[in-house]
Amino acid sequence: MLAPYAFRVEESRGRRYSEPTHPYRNDFQRDRDRVVHSRAFRRLENKTQVFSRRVSDHFRNRLTHTIEVTQISRTIAAELSLNEDLAEALALVHDVGHPPFGHAGEHQLNELMAAYGEGFDHNLHALRIVEQFEQRYADFPGLNLTFEVREGIVKHSRDYDPVKFPELAEYLLELRPPLEAQLVDFADEIAYSTADLDDGVEAEILSREQVRRDVPLFRRIYEEVAGLYPEAPEKLRFNETLKRVMDSLVSDLIANTGKQLTVAAVSSVEQVRQVPQRLFGFSSRGDLERRELKEFLYKNLYCSPTSKADKEDGEEMIAELFSFFMQLPQELPDSYWERTKAEHAPLHRVVCDYIAGMTDNFIREQHRRFCRGSKKVGV
């Protein structure tokens, strides 16, 4: 039973290339399956979330993070009677455009492309992956996903200016995305914020005492947990608190979004699209707790000396490999080198696309192979 403001699969604008319906899977379920079976999705297993697998196999990678985001997204969608299949497909595809080395890699590629008057945006790169780069079907290029999943790839985490991005005109940039797309950005932040506390302690960059002391939401819930489990080992009390922190954020998001939907009095997807601001959001208290947690992570984890060194290593490796291929493009794989001829694609864009698709392991191997004479970063 879907809410009136949920997106119904039968109302989809369909696919770029017409296909017959499937006998027992709806279009959003088929989109989900196509994403899961794509190369770009599999490569997420070897792309950094925050910590490299060279340090420990226990840390989240971009794939396990995506699975956690998907779990949270389905829970929220179910509770608000939204379309779980659409939310799931969007959660699974939301990070396929990320380059190696996480946000540090995205930042570096964006800077390199700025020299050519362009940029790198992982959402827009994800769109190009599912539209062009994934070649698995005889009938059409790309994955031929539904309009709503492609729109969600573009719009789930930000609004693009129609004037600055005319190439995205078909994705209704002047309108808000459906609620199923809006929820993914919040599920993403809840997933990585709680997971990064866990991994930060595991990496011994953060201490449990520091988290208890400096994160108000964690401290409040920890006091409750300590009263319930006075004899439990500290590690288990920490884990129990972390679980409840996630639950608190998800519950606040669901409750407040429900209130905002009631106040806005929306009763259709079209009305959701017309509202000036997005309808998903935390309460005032929930948003304060979210921001306090995020600020703690930036100050103590993302900007820590250990994280900074890894970030700089990754950025330098990308910059050196980018420079190498720009000077010797014939060293690119044939399929990429041919794009500069057959499609008249600018070399800098082709090199960027190639590097963006690399896993952490592969870019290290390529760097050792081609940049042996330069400083050996990250090895």
C-alpha positions as CSV (number, residue, x, y, z in Angstrom):
1,M,0.0,0.0,0.0
2,L,1.7,3.1,-1.2
3,A,1.0,6.6,0.1
4,P,-0.6,9.1,-2.4
5,Y,2.8,10.9,-2.6
6,A,4.8,7.8,-3.4
7,F,6.0,7.1,-6.9
8,R,4.1,4.3,-8.6
9,V,6.0,2.3,-11.1
10,E,3.2,2.3,-13.6
11,E,3.6,6.1,-13.7
12,S,7.2,5.9,-14.8
13,R,8.2,7.9,-17.9
14,G,9.9,4.7,-19.1
15,R,13.3,4.0,-20.6
16,R,15.2,5.8,-23.3
17,Y,15.0,2.7,-25.4
18,S,11.7,0.8,-25.4
19,E,11.7,-2.7,-24.0
20,P,8.9,-5.3,-23.5
21,T,7.8,-5.7,-19.9
22,H,9.1,-8.5,-17.8
23,P,6.6,-11.2,-16.7
24,Y,7.4,-11.0,-12.9
25,R,9.7,-8.0,-12.2
26,N,8.5,-4.4,-12.4
27,D,10.7,-1.8,-14.0
28,F,12.4,-0.5,-10.8
29,Q,13.2,-4.1,-9.8
30,R,14.8,-4.6,-13.1
31,D,16.8,-1.4,-12.7
32,R,18.0,-2.6,-9.3
33,D,19.1,-5.9,-10.8
34,R,20.9,-4.2,-13.7
35,V,22.9,-2.0,-11.3
36,V,23.9,-5.0,-9.1
37,H,25.1,-6.9,-12.1
38,S,27.1,-4.0,-13.5
39,R,30.9,-3.7,-13.5
40,A,30.8,-0.3,-11.9
41,F,28.9,-1.7,-8.9
42,R,31.3,-4.6,-8.5
43,R,34.3,-2.2,-8.5
44,L,32.9,-0.4,-5.4
45,E,34.3,-3.3,-3.4
46,N,37.8,-2.0,-4.0
47,K,37.2,1.7,-3.7
48,T,37.9,3.6,-0.5
49,Q,35.1,4.7,1.8
50,V,37.3,6.4,4.4
51,F,40.0,3.8,5.2
52,S,42.1,1.8,2.7
53,R,41.8,-2.0,2.9
54,R,45.6,-2.0,3.1
55,V,45.2,-1.0,6.7
56,S,42.5,-3.6,7.6
57,D,39.9,-5.8,6.0
58,H,37.4,-4.8,8.7
59,F,36.8,-1.3,7.5
60,R,33.9,-0.3,5.2
61,N,34.6,0.0,1.5
62,R,32.4,1.8,-1.0
63,L,30.4,-1.3,-1.6
64,T,29.6,-2.2,2.0
65,H,28.7,1.4,2.6
66,T,26.3,1.2,-0.4
67,I,24.7,-1.9,1.1
68,E,24.2,-0.1,4.5
69,V,22.7,2.9,2.7
70,T,20.3,0.6,0.8
71,Q,19.2,-1.1,4.0
72,I,18.4,2.2,5.7
73,S,16.7,3.5,2.6
74,R,14.3,0.6,2.3
75,T,13.5,0.9,6.0
76,I,12.6,4.6,5.7
77,A,10.7,4.0,2.5
78,A,8.6,1.2,4.0
79,E,7.8,3.3,7.1
80,L,6.6,6.2,5.1
81,S,4.8,4.0,2.5
82,L,7.0,5.1,-0.3
83,N,8.1,2.9,-3.2
84,E,10.8,0.6,-1.7
85,D,11.9,-0.7,-5.1
86,L,12.7,2.7,-6.4
87,A,14.4,3.7,-3.2
88,E,16.5,0.5,-3.3
89,A,17.6,1.0,-6.9
90,L,18.6,4.6,-6.2
91,A,20.5,3.7,-3.1
92,L,22.4,0.9,-4.9
93,V,23.4,3.2,-7.8
94,H,24.1,6.4,-5.8
95,D,27.9,5.9,-5.5
96,V,28.8,4.1,-8.7
97,G,30.4,7.3,-10.1
98,H,32.9,7.6,-7.3
99,P,36.6,7.5,-8.3
100,P,39.3,5.7,-6.3
101,F,40.3,7.2,-2.9
102,G,36.9,8.5,-2.0
103,H,36.2,12.2,-1.8
104,A,39.9,13.0,-2.0
105,G,39.9,11.4,-5.5
106,E,36.9,13.3,-6.6
107,H,38.4,16.6,-5.3
108,Q,41.7,15.9,-7.2
109,L,39.9,15.0,-10.5
110,N,37.8,18.1,-10.2
111,E,40.9,20.3,-9.8
112,L,42.6,18.6,-12.7
113,M,39.6,19.1,-15.0
114,A,39.3,22.8,-13.9
115,A,42.5,23.5,-15.9
116,Y,40.5,22.6,-19.0
117,G,37.4,24.6,-18.1
118,E,35.5,21.5,-16.9
119,G,35.0,19.6,-13.6
120,F,34.3,16.2,-12.1
121,D,31.1,15.4,-10.3
122,H,30.5,11.8,-9.2
123,N,26.8,12.1,-9.7
124,L,27.1,13.2,-13.3
125,H,29.8,10.6,-13.8
126,A,27.4,7.9,-12.5
127,L,24.9,9.1,-15.1
128,R,27.4,8.7,-17.9
129,I,28.3,5.2,-16.6
130,V,24.8,3.9,-16.7
131,E,24.1,5.7,-20.0
132,Q,27.3,5.0,-22.0
133,F,30.1,3.1,-20.3
134,E,28.3,-0.1,-19.2
135,Q,28.0,-2.2,-22.3
136,R,26.1,-5.4,-21.5
137,Y,23.1,-5.5,-23.8
138,A,22.7,-6.1,-27.5
139,D,19.7,-3.9,-27.9
140,F,21.0,-0.6,-26.4
141,P,24.0,1.2,-25.0
142,G,24.3,1.5,-21.2
143,L,21.9,0.0,-18.7
144,N,18.8,1.7,-20.2
145,L,17.5,2.5,-16.7
146,T,14.1,4.2,-16.2
147,F,13.9,8.0,-16.2
148,E,13.2,8.1,-12.5
149,V,16.3,6.2,-11.5
150,R,18.4,8.4,-13.9
151,E,16.8,11.5,-12.5
152,G,17.5,10.3,-9.0
153,I,21.2,9.7,-9.8
154,V,21.4,13.4,-10.8
155,K,19.2,15.0,-8.2
156,H,19.3,12.9,-5.0
157,S,21.9,15.0,-3.2
158,R,21.8,18.4,-4.8
159,D,19.9,20.8,-7.1
160,Y,21.6,21.7,-10.4
161,D,21.1,25.1,-11.9
162,P,19.3,24.7,-15.3
163,V,21.3,27.6,-16.7
164,K,24.7,26.2,-15.8
165,F,23.7,22.6,-16.7
166,P,21.7,22.8,-19.9
167,E,22.7,19.2,-20.9
168,L,20.6,18.0,-17.9
169,A,17.4,19.8,-19.1
170,E,15.5,16.5,-19.5
171,Y,15.8,15.8,-15.8
172,L,13.4,18.6,-14.7
173,L,16.0,20.6,-12.9
174,E,13.5,23.3,-11.9
175,L,11.4,20.7,-10.0
176,R,12.1,18.7,-6.8
177,P,12.9,15.0,-7.2
178,P,10.4,12.4,-5.9
179,L,10.6,11.5,-2.2
180,E,12.3,8.2,-2.9
181,A,15.3,10.1,-4.3
182,Q,15.2,12.7,-1.6
183,L,15.5,10.1,1.2
184,V,18.7,8.5,-0.3
185,D,20.9,11.6,0.6
186,F,19.8,11.4,4.2
187,A,20.2,7.6,4.4
188,D,23.7,8.1,3.0
189,E,24.7,10.6,5.7
190,I,23.2,8.5,8.5
191,A,25.1,5.4,7.2
192,Y,28.5,7.0,6.8
193,S,28.4,9.1,10.0
194,T,27.7,6.1,12.3
195,A,30.0,3.8,10.3
196,D,32.8,6.3,10.4
197,L,32.6,6.5,14.2
198,D,32.9,2.8,14.3
199,D,35.8,2.6,11.8
200,G,37.5,5.6,13.4
201,V,37.7,3.8,16.7
202,E,38.7,0.5,15.1
203,A,41.6,2.4,13.3
204,E,42.6,3.9,16.7
205,I,42.3,7.5,15.4
206,L,39.3,8.0,17.6
207,S,38.9,6.7,21.2
208,R,35.7,5.6,22.7
209,E,36.1,8.0,25.5
210,Q,36.6,10.9,23.0
211,V,33.4,9.9,21.2
212,R,31.5,9.8,24.4
213,R,32.8,13.1,25.6
214,D,32.5,15.1,22.4
215,V,29.5,13.9,20.5
216,P,26.4,15.0,22.5
217,L,24.0,12.5,20.8
218,F,26.3,9.6,21.5
219,R,26.9,10.8,25.1
220,R,23.2,11.0,25.8
221,I,22.4,7.5,24.5
222,Y,25.6,6.0,26.1
223,E,24.4,7.0,29.5
224,E,21.2,5.1,28.9
225,V,23.1,2.1,27.6
226,A,25.5,2.1,30.6
227,G,22.5,2.0,32.9
228,L,21.0,-0.9,31.1
229,Y,24.2,-2.9,30.7
230,P,26.5,-2.0,33.7
231,E,28.5,-5.3,33.5
232,A,28.9,-5.4,29.7
233,P,32.4,-4.9,28.3
234,E,33.1,-1.3,27.1
235,K,33.3,-2.4,23.4
236,L,29.8,-3.9,23.5
237,R,28.4,-0.8,25.2
238,F,30.0,1.3,22.5
239,N,28.5,-0.9,19.8
240,E,25.0,-0.9,21.5
241,T,25.2,2.9,21.7
242,L,26.2,3.2,18.0
243,K,23.3,1.1,17.0
244,R,20.9,3.3,19.0
245,V,22.4,6.5,17.5
246,M,21.6,5.2,14.1
247,D,18.1,4.3,15.2
248,S,17.6,7.7,16.8
249,L,18.6,9.5,13.6
250,V,16.5,7.3,11.3
251,S,13.5,7.6,13.7
252,D,13.8,11.4,13.9
253,L,14.0,11.7,10.1
254,I,10.9,9.5,9.6
255,A,8.9,11.4,12.2
256,N,9.8,14.9,11.1
257,T,9.4,14.1,7.4
258,G,6.0,12.7,8.1
259,K,5.1,16.0,9.8
260,Q,6.4,18.0,6.9
261,L,4.4,16.0,4.4
262,T,1.3,16.6,6.5
263,V,2.0,20.4,6.7
264,A,2.7,20.6,3.0
265,A,-0.5,18.7,2.3
266,V,0.9,16.9,-0.7
267,S,-1.2,14.2,-2.2
268,S,0.7,13.4,-5.4
269,V,4.2,13.1,-6.8
270,E,3.5,16.2,-8.9
271,Q,2.8,18.2,-5.8
272,V,6.0,17.0,-4.2
273,R,7.9,18.2,-7.3
274,Q,6.3,21.7,-7.0
275,V,7.2,22.3,-3.4
276,P,10.0,25.0,-3.3
277,Q,12.1,23.0,-0.8
278,R,12.7,19.3,-0.3
279,L,10.3,17.7,2.2
280,F,12.7,15.2,3.7
281,G,14.5,16.5,6.8
282,F,15.3,16.2,10.5
283,S,13.7,18.0,13.3
284,S,15.5,21.0,14.8
285,R,16.9,18.8,17.5
286,G,17.8,16.0,15.1
287,D,19.5,18.3,12.7
288,L,21.6,19.8,15.5
289,E,22.7,16.4,16.6
290,R,23.5,15.4,13.0
291,R,25.6,18.5,12.6
292,E,27.4,18.0,15.9
293,L,28.3,14.5,14.8
294,K,29.4,15.6,11.4
295,E,31.6,18.4,12.8
296,F,33.2,16.0,15.2
297,L,34.1,13.6,12.4
298,Y,35.5,16.4,10.2
299,K,37.6,17.8,13.0
300,N,38.9,14.5,14.5
301,L,38.8,11.9,11.8
302,Y,38.6,13.3,8.2
303,C,41.2,16.0,9.0
304,S,43.4,13.8,11.3
305,P,47.1,13.5,10.4
306,T,46.6,9.9,9.4
307,S,43.6,10.6,7.1
308,K,45.4,13.7,5.7
309,A,48.4,11.7,4.7
310,D,46.3,9.0,2.9
311,K,44.4,11.8,1.2
312,E,47.5,13.5,-0.1
313,D,49.0,10.2,-1.3
314,G,45.9,9.4,-3.3
315,E,45.6,12.9,-4.7
316,E,49.3,12.9,-5.8
317,M,48.9,9.4,-7.4
318,I,45.9,10.6,-9.4
319,A,47.6,13.8,-10.5
320,E,50.8,12.0,-11.7
321,L,48.9,9.3,-13.6
322,F,46.6,12.0,-15.2
323,S,49.7,13.9,-16.3
324,F,51.3,10.7,-17.7
325,F,48.3,9.8,-19.9
326,M,47.9,13.4,-21.1
327,Q,51.5,13.2,-22.3
328,L,51.4,9.7,-23.6
329,P,47.8,9.0,-24.6
330,Q,48.8,6.0,-26.7
331,E,49.3,4.2,-23.4
332,L,45.6,4.3,-22.7
333,P,43.6,1.1,-23.3
334,D,42.5,0.8,-26.9
335,S,38.9,1.4,-26.1
336,Y,39.7,4.8,-24.4
337,W,42.3,5.8,-27.0
338,E,39.8,5.1,-29.8
339,R,37.2,7.4,-28.1
340,T,39.4,10.4,-28.9
341,K,39.1,9.5,-32.5
342,A,35.7,7.9,-33.1
343,E,33.8,10.3,-30.8
344,H,36.1,13.3,-31.0
345,A,36.1,13.2,-27.2
346,P,38.6,15.6,-25.6
347,L,41.7,13.8,-24.3
348,H,41.4,15.3,-20.8
349,R,37.8,13.9,-20.5
350,V,38.8,10.5,-21.7
351,V,41.8,10.3,-19.2
352,C,39.5,11.5,-16.4
353,D,36.9,8.8,-17.2
354,Y,39.6,6.1,-17.3
355,I,41.0,7.1,-13.9
356,A,37.6,7.6,-12.3
357,G,36.7,4.0,-13.1
358,M,39.8,2.6,-11.5
359,T,39.8,0.8,-8.2
360,D,42.3,1.6,-5.5
361,N,44.3,-1.5,-6.2
362,F,44.3,-0.9,-10.0
363,I,45.4,2.7,-9.8
364,R,48.3,1.7,-7.6
365,E,49.3,-0.9,-10.1
366,Q,49.0,1.6,-12.9
367,H,51.0,4.1,-11.0
368,R,53.8,1.6,-10.3
369,R,53.8,0.7,-14.0
370,F,53.8,4.1,-15.6
371,C,55.1,6.5,-13.0
372,R,58.0,4.4,-11.7
373,G,60.5,7.2,-12.2
374,S,58.5,9.6,-10.0
375,K,57.9,9.7,-6.3
376,K,56.3,6.4,-5.2
377,V,53.3,7.7,-3.4
378,G,50.9,5.4,-1.6
379,V,53.0,2.3,-2.1
